[in-house]
Amino acid sequence: MRQQQMTRLIHSLPQLTHHQRQQLASCLQALLDHSQAIAVVEAHGSAHRTCPHCGSPQLVKNGSANGLQRFKCRQCARTFNALTGTPLARLHLRDKWMGQAQVLSEGLSLNQVALRLGVAQSTAFRWRHRFLACPKSVQARQLVGIAEADESYFLASCKGHRGLLRRPRRRGGKALAGCKGSEYTPVLMARDRPGATANLILQMNQAVSVQTALKPLLPPDTILCTDGSVTLASAARALGVQHQAVNVSRGRRVRGPWHVQNVNAYVSRLRGWMQRFKGVATKYLDSYLGWFRMLDRSGPMGPQPALVLEAAMGSQGVTSIR
């Protein structure tokens, strides 16, 4: 648009009604969000871009489509863009992606997301899990120094299943069996003092499964602090790791430098955050655990939408973060 046309357009704005101004502001915000999302996507992996099909770095630009630069691989002759091979590939409505990243940062429910973004609840659900496909695998691979571990139990949920093998219960309710029974999913929470965190969903709460989960996390020089769990103590002995137990059940929370308050505080924040969802389907539990790890790493203000969008495309390039 020429400057003269732009000037006429600006001078005509006072003639708009309040409703028309709201429509114009909404359209302009959508265009700004779309351009910002495109900028984040184009910057993804630009420093060391390789072909997602064969891994070759021999690329040439090959036009553009839908606002995104396309590339052609000289090795396999296939074309792609910055979204190819990511969970966001072929996802539409890019003008709403920054809004989706923002609601993930705020931890809103599906009803709230659908209302704010103006999309169907099924779309909000699909977008949530597409955006969380990469963050759910980003966690600490190894803990250093003093590490704390504890088991936490989440009520098994079959939300989304048409058939149940048990009597139904209210969402977010209590199990019909006793605590830690078959209606609970055990999750091993491990965290070191600098804040590196790993959440490992266990098939069963037995020493062998806990030992298998902890083995890659704990180097030989790590000191493992627990609340006196027999299962964790047995796993520490099997791994040859120094173990310090604090008997929390008897009211002794701290013994010198040994305590589990770091991991317990993390679990408390996680459970308080998950209450808003009134029960999480067990098959999606790893996504919600990864979602909270992303939020917790960013502090009380939460991550910026651009960082959430980058994480959704797997911009870290690794499955661990400190």
N, C-alpha and C positions, 0 to 999 in steps of 0.2 A: 504494500500500500504506500502511495506517495504521501509526503508530509502534508500537502494541501488537503488530501482526503482525510488524513488523520485529524487535522485541525477541525474540519467540518464535523467529523464524528464526535469529537470531544465537545464542541459547542452545542451539539444536539442533545447531549445527555440530560441537561436540566428539563427537557421537554418530556422525559420519560416519567411514567407513573411509578409509585412505590413498588408495585408488583413487578413491573418491567425491569426496574433497577435490581430487584432481587434475582430475577431470571438472568440478567446480564452478569451479575456478580457470580452466580452459580456456574454459568458457562465459562467465565474467565478463570475461576478457580479450577474447574475441570481441565482446562487447557494447561494451566500452570502445573497441576499435579501430573498430567500426562507427560509434559516435557521434562519434569524432574525425574519421573520414573524412567523415561527413555535415557536420560543422562546417567542415572545409576546403572542401568542395564548395560549401556555401551561401555562404561568404565570397568565393568566386571571382567576380570582376567585380561585386560588390554595389555598389560606389561609383558606377559608371557603367554600370549594366545596360541593355542594349538588346535589342530583339527579334532573335534570330539569323536570322529569316526575311526581314525587311524593313528592319531597322536602326532602327526607330522607338523612341524612349525613352518613349513613352506606354504604360505598362504598369499593370496592376492584378493583385493577388493573386487566384489562382483555385483555392483549395483546396490539397491536398497528395496525393501518391501515392508509395508506397514510401519514406516518410520524408523526401521532398524537397518543398519548396515549389514549387508550379506558378504560372505567371504567364500572363496573357492580354494580347495586344497589341490595343490599341484601334484600331490602324491596319489590320492585316490579319486580326484576329479569330482568330489561331492561338495555341495554347497551347504552353508549353515549360517546362523547368526549367533549373537551372544547368548541367546536363551536355549539354543539347541543342547540337549543333554541335561538340562536342569529341570527341577520339578515345575517350573513356571512355563515351560515350553507349551505353546498352543493355548495359553490361558488368555481370555479376552478381557475387554474393558480395562485397558491399562491406565485410563484416567482415574480409576478407583484403587489402584495398587498402593499408592501412598496412604490413602485412607485406611486400607486393610492393614498396612504396616502399623499405622497409628493405633488402631483398635487392638492389635496384638500387644503393642507396648502398654496399653491401658488394661489389658486383660478382661475385655468385655465379653458378655455372654452372646450366644448366637442371636437371640432376639434383639439385643441392643445393637449388634453389628448390622443385622438386616435392616433395622430402622434407620441407622445413621447413614449407611451406604446406599440405601434404596435398592437393595437386591433381595432375591428370594432367600428364605432361610436355608434351603438346600444349597444354594450358591455360596452362602456364608460358610456353611459346613465344609463344602468342598475346598474353598479357598483356604480355610484355616489349616486343613491337613496338607495341602500342597505347600503352603508357606512354612509348615513345621517339619516337612520331610527331611531337611538337612539339619536344622538345629537339634532335632532329637538325638542325633548321633554325635554331637559335639560335647564332649565331656573329658575330664582328666584321664589321661592314660596311666599316669604315675603320680603318686603322692610323695612328698618329701618331708623330712624332719619328723615331727610329731603328727601322726594321723589319728583321727577319731573315726570310729565306726559304730553303727547301731542298726538294728533291724527295725523296719517300720512296716505296718500292715495296712493294706488298702482293701476295702470291701470289694469283693469280686462283683462286677456288674455286667449284665448282658444287654445293655441298652442297644437297640437296633436289631436284636435277634427276634425272630418271629416265634420261635419255640423255646420253652424253658424246661429244664430237667428238675426244677424245684418249684416250690410255691412262690408266686411273685410277692414282692415287697415294695413299699414306697421308695421312690428315688431318694437317695441319700439316707436311707433308713439303716436299721441295724440287722446284723446277720441273724438267721434263725438258729444257727448252731453256735457253739461256744467260740470265744475269741481265739484267733490263730488256727481255726479249723479250716476245712476245705473251702469255706466261703470267703476266705481272705487270701490276697496275693502278697507274698512277702517281698519286700524291696530292701536291699542292702544299701544303706546310706554311708558313704565314706567321704571324709573331708579333712584336709590338712589345715594347719594354722594360717598359711597365706591365703586360703580361700579356694583352692582347687577342689572341685567336687565331682563325684561320680555316683550315679544312681543305677544300681544293677538289679533288674527284676529276676527273682529266683523262681525256679520251677517248684522247689520245695525247700523248706527251712531246715536243712540238714548240714552237718559239718562238711561233707564232701562238696556240696554245691557252694557253700560259703567260701571254702578254701579255693575252689576253682575260680570264683569271682574275684577274690582278693589277690591271687597269685601275681597277675600282671601289674597290679596297682602298687604293691609294696616291695620296694628294694630291700636288700638284706639289712641296711643300716637304718631302716625306718623303725620308729617306736609306735606301737599300736595301743591306743587308749580305748577302753570299752567300759560299759557299765557292769561288768562282771558276768556277761553272757557266757554260758558254758560252750555254746556253739562257736562263738568268736574266739574264745580262749583256745579251744581245740584246733581251730584253723590256724591261729598264730603259732602254736607249737609245731604243727605240721609244716609250716612255711619257714620255720627257724627265725621268726621275727620276735624281737623283744616285746613283751606284753605287759601293760600296766592296767590293772582293773580298779575301778572306783565303785564302791558299793552304794549306788544311788538309792536302792530300795530301803536302806537303813538310814537314809538322810545325809549321807556323806557325799557331797557333790564335788569337793575339791580336795586333792591330796598333793600338796606342793604344786608342781607344774602339771600334774596329771588330772585331767578332767575331760568330760565329753560335752561341755556346754556349747562349744562351737557347732558341733553336728546337731545337737538337740535344738538349738536356736534356729538352725536352718530348717529342720523338720517342722518346727512350730510355724515358721513363716510359710512353708509349703502347704501345710494343712489349712491354715487360715485362708490362703489364697484360693485353694481348690474348693472351699465350701460354696463359693458362688455358683459352681457348676452343678451342684446337687447330685453328685455321683458321676463318675467318669467311667465310660466303657473300658473294661480291662484290655481289650485289644488296642485301644488308643492311649493306654496309660503312659507308654514310653514317650509319646508325643507331648503330653502335658508335663511330664518330668523335664523333658528338654526345653519346653517353653519356659518353665519357671527358672531353669538354670540360666537361660539367656537373660531373663529379667533380673535375676538376682545378681548376675555379674555386673549389671549396669548401674546398680545402686538405686536409691529411693526414687529418683526422677525417671527411671526406665530408659531404654535405648531410644535413640532418635529413629524416626521412620526409615530414613535412608539406610541405617545400619541393619534394621530388621529386614529390609528388602535385599540387601547384600547377603545377609545370612541365609535367606530363603533360597538364594541361588548357589549356596555352598561356597561363598567367597573365601572362607578360611582355607579351603583346599586340604584341611586335615580334620581328623575326628577328635582332636584334643585341644584344650585351651586352658590356660592357667589364669 
